[in-house]
Each structure stands twice: as structure tokens, then as C-alpha cells.
Amino acid sequence: MSRWLIGLLVVGALLVATNPSRAEFNAWAQTWVVKKIEDEARKRGENPNDGSAQFGGAIAGFVISTMPIERRNFLAFSIYGVRFPDDKGSEKNCSILGIAGQFVPVGGC
């Protein structure tokens, strides 16, 4: 029983220590946007390495760093809530799980 408790405490401490910050989220979001732009360019048959994806990612990084992003911190992990305007004039809600230094889009992205 004590080994399970020690193991659980170690895992919990590691998760708390690796809970990603807002700055880490901003960096991840910028690279995520670059990847999305490159994927869309490939779908349209365009060259994804022409520099427009990096330019778009840089602009997105600036915009994301100033956006009001809701971070719910649960110590071992965080959930980031982002609202993006869509092309229909309404808002699109996107939830991203930040755990163990990684980010995983979980809803609406």
C-alpha cells in the first residue's frame, strides 16, 4: 500500500511541476497555427514552405498573446478556453488541455 501511495505522490508532484504556463501556451498556439496554415496550403495544392505559414504564425502569436484566454489551473493540469470569431459572425469555443508540458485540443478546435 505504501508503494502505491509513494508512486501516486511522485506522479502528482511531476504533474504539478510540469503544468504548462500561459507563456508556454502562447508558444504552442503559434506553432499550432503554423501547422494548420501549412496543412490548408497542402490541401489546396500550394507550397506550404513559401514563408506565409511562418508569417501567419507570427501574427497569430501576437494576437493570441493579447487575447483574453481563460486558464483554469487545477495544479496538475490546466484547461485553456479560447474564443475565436468564425466566418459566420459568431464565436467558436476551443478548449485545450495542458498537462505534463504538452497541449491537447479537446473541444471545438
Contacts in CASP RR format, 6 or more apart in sequence:
PFRMAT RR
TARGET T0000
AUTHOR 0000-0000-0000
METHOD contacts of the structure
MODEL  1
MSRWLIGLLVVGALLVATNPSRAEFNAWAQTWVVKKIEDEARKRGENPND
GSAQFGGAIAGFVISTMPIERRNFLAFSIYGVRFPDDKGSEKNCSILGIA
GQFVPVGGC
12 76 0 8 1.000
14 100 0 8 1.000
15 75 0 8 1.000
15 76 0 8 1.000
15 77 0 8 1.000
15 99 0 8 1.000
15 100 0 8 1.000
16 75 0 8 1.000
16 76 0 8 1.000
18 99 0 8 1.000
18 100 0 8 1.000
18 101 0 8 1.000
19 73 0 8 1.000
19 75 0 8 1.000
19 76 0 8 1.000
19 77 0 8 1.000
19 78 0 8 1.000
19 98 0 8 1.000
19 99 0 8 1.000
19 101 0 8 1.000
20 28 0 8 1.000
20 78 0 8 1.000
20 98 0 8 1.000
20 99 0 8 1.000
20 101 0 8 1.000
20 102 0 8 1.000
20 103 0 8 1.000
22 69 0 8 1.000
22 71 0 8 1.000
24 101 0 8 1.000
25 69 0 8 1.000
25 71 0 8 1.000
25 80 0 8 1.000
25 96 0 8 1.000
25 98 0 8 1.000
25 103 0 8 1.000
26 61 0 8 1.000
26 64 0 8 1.000
26 65 0 8 1.000
28 103 0 8 1.000
29 60 0 8 1.000
29 61 0 8 1.000
29 64 0 8 1.000
29 82 0 8 1.000
30 57 0 8 1.000
30 58 0 8 1.000
30 60 0 8 1.000
30 61 0 8 1.000
30 64 0 8 1.000
31 57 0 8 1.000
32 103 0 8 1.000
32 105 0 8 1.000
33 56 0 8 1.000
33 57 0 8 1.000
33 60 0 8 1.000
33 61 0 8 1.000
33 64 0 8 1.000
34 53 0 8 1.000
34 54 0 8 1.000
34 56 0 8 1.000
34 57 0 8 1.000
34 60 0 8 1.000
35 53 0 8 1.000
37 48 0 8 1.000
37 52 0 8 1.000
37 53 0 8 1.000
37 56 0 8 1.000
37 57 0 8 1.000
38 48 0 8 1.000
38 49 0 8 1.000
38 53 0 8 1.000
39 48 0 8 1.000
41 47 0 8 1.000
41 48 0 8 1.000
41 50 0 8 1.000
41 52 0 8 1.000
41 53 0 8 1.000
42 48 0 8 1.000
64 82 0 8 1.000
67 82 0 8 1.000
69 80 0 8 1.000
69 81 0 8 1.000
69 82 0 8 1.000
70 80 0 8 1.000
70 81 0 8 1.000
70 82 0 8 1.000
71 78 0 8 1.000
71 79 0 8 1.000
71 80 0 8 1.000
71 81 0 8 1.000
72 78 0 8 1.000
72 79 0 8 1.000
72 80 0 8 1.000
72 81 0 8 1.000
76 99 0 8 1.000
77 97 0 8 1.000
77 98 0 8 1.000
77 99 0 8 1.000
77 100 0 8 1.000
78 97 0 8 1.000
78 98 0 8 1.000
78 99 0 8 1.000
79 95 0 8 1.000
79 96 0 8 1.000
79 97 0 8 1.000
79 98 0 8 1.000
79 106 0 8 1.000
80 95 0 8 1.000
80 96 0 8 1.000
80 97 0 8 1.000
80 98 0 8 1.000
80 103 0 8 1.000
81 93 0 8 1.000
81 94 0 8 1.000
81 95 0 8 1.000
81 96 0 8 1.000
82 93 0 8 1.000
82 94 0 8 1.000
82 95 0 8 1.000
82 96 0 8 1.000
83 91 0 8 1.000
83 92 0 8 1.000
83 93 0 8 1.000
83 94 0 8 1.000
84 91 0 8 1.000
84 92 0 8 1.000
84 94 0 8 1.000
85 91 0 8 1.000
85 92 0 8 1.000
86 92 0 8 1.000
92 108 0 8 1.000
93 107 0 8 1.000
93 108 0 8 1.000
94 105 0 8 1.000
94 107 0 8 1.000
94 108 0 8 1.000
94 109 0 8 1.000
95 105 0 8 1.000
95 106 0 8 1.000
95 107 0 8 1.000
95 108 0 8 1.000
95 109 0 8 1.000
96 103 0 8 1.000
96 104 0 8 1.000
96 105 0 8 1.000
96 106 0 8 1.000
96 109 0 8 1.000
97 103 0 8 1.000
97 104 0 8 1.000
97 105 0 8 1.000
97 106 0 8 1.000
98 104 0 8 1.000
END
